[in-house]
Amino acid sequence: VSYKWLSRYFSLSSNEAK
């Protein structure tokens, strides 16, 4: 799995949580 992909996914999750 690409680290960048995970980073992007986490970023989106964090954005929604905000």
C-alpha positions, 0 to 999 in steps of 0.5 A: 500500500502506498504511504501517500495514499494512506496519508491522503485517506487519513487527511480526509478522515481528519477533515471530516472529524473537524 
